[in-house]
Amino acid sequence: MTNIAVVGTGYVGLVTGVALSEIGHKVTCIDIDQAKVERMRRGESPIYEPGLDELMTKNIQAGRLFFTANHAEGFTDKDVVYIAVGTPEKEDGTADLRFINQVAKDIATNVKQDVVVVTKSTVPVGTNDHILSVIKEHLVHNVDVQMVSNPEFLREGSAIDDAFHGDRIVIGADAGYAGDMIEDVNEAFGIPVYRTDVRSAEMIKYASNAFLATKISFVNEIANICEKTGANIEDVASGMGMDGRIGHQFLRAGIGYGGSCFPKDTKALAQIAANHDHSFELLEAVIRVNNEQHRSLTNKAKEAFGSLKGRRIALLGLAFKPNTDDMRESPAIAISQELLLAGAEVVAYDPIATENAKRVMPEGVTYVSTAEEALRGADAAFIVTDWSEIKSLELRAYEQYLKEPYVFDGRNCYSLEDVASTSLNYYSVGRKAVV
Ligand code: UGA
């Protein structure tokens, strides 16, 4: 059992803290937001993540999981401090390290015993060295501090499962005992550990996200060519994926990636390269292709209708992917902007993300509480997020409620054979239109 503090209770911090408590460590999660701390103490997760509430409650009751807004209290007697605060994107695409720097100073002023500091947040190569130098510069007590880079690979919506069944745990440490210690801390997860130096660990995180984003943009471009040549992207992706070197995952064509990670991390890596006088052209193209892919449904609708002025469009799904209420960089935002700009009316439905959507979607979107309500009287449906509720919506519902029988499916939720037996005009991604 190790005494651990986790600073920051966003997705990464909270899931990390809860998972570490579940394998037997005594964990205190620290957040500056007192109201949020109160909620978490009651076992209420501030984010929608399947399975998280239950696991929080279980470990709070077991006396292994604590929450505080008081740094001095949070750092007392801790052998390991995890940094999991956000690294938002600055105007120029670089990572904003304001919160990281603040935590480094808080650690320096509060720790009274030797400590290993572990960075979970995604940070540019060299940041862990920087954090260590900030801590050492502000250190109040004469203690030893060592750094470990331990990037996080969890996916929103399946974060709990990923925490216990991830493909690997990357531990980046330079000389010293810290790497061994963090390997011990993680042992009970039973996940393969990959040991490397600090800078390589930092790069593994960016390179992994950039590579996955590249797969998505690549398959989306193949889908666009499939549409022009009459091939079917699902068959193409299945055939490609059977090659073990390529693999089936992340070959789902759609309306482009979103979320808090891929858009931010791809831009940050391109910027890191640029800062080192290297133009990462491949990655720049991946980003451009993705931005363009967000427009694909609207482009198809414009082509089908001529003009979208006065057309009422039902958006089904708003979150950047299913099983999350996260709206950050969701394609729904760009799609709504374009539709409104083209003079269309937008009626939106999401099973979970509506409240978050209201904060980031453009003014002028109407929100309703069922898919049927969104469809009723609309000229077309745009399927934006493949929630299982939306995927299981019967094709009959579109025929019944839509004013015009147009469906633009950004997630290929329906089989072309099923659609062929309806009266719908159906446009999907990388497959022949059914009209
Ligand atoms: C992603 C990575 O998958 C995690 O490994 C990583 O830890 C995380 O970023 C992070 O850096 O914190 P996440 O953003 O939660 O996780 O979501 P993904 O499931 O990877 O999906 C990202 C986006 O790609 C979504 O918009 C999704 O719709 C899209 N996507 C994914 C596709 O369009 N096609 C695919 O085949 C797969």
Residues whose N, C-alpha, C, O or C-beta is under 5 A from the ligand:
A	BS01	UGA	E152 F153 L154 R155 E156 I216 F250 L251 R252 G254 G256 Y257 G258 G259 S260 C261 F262 F320 K321
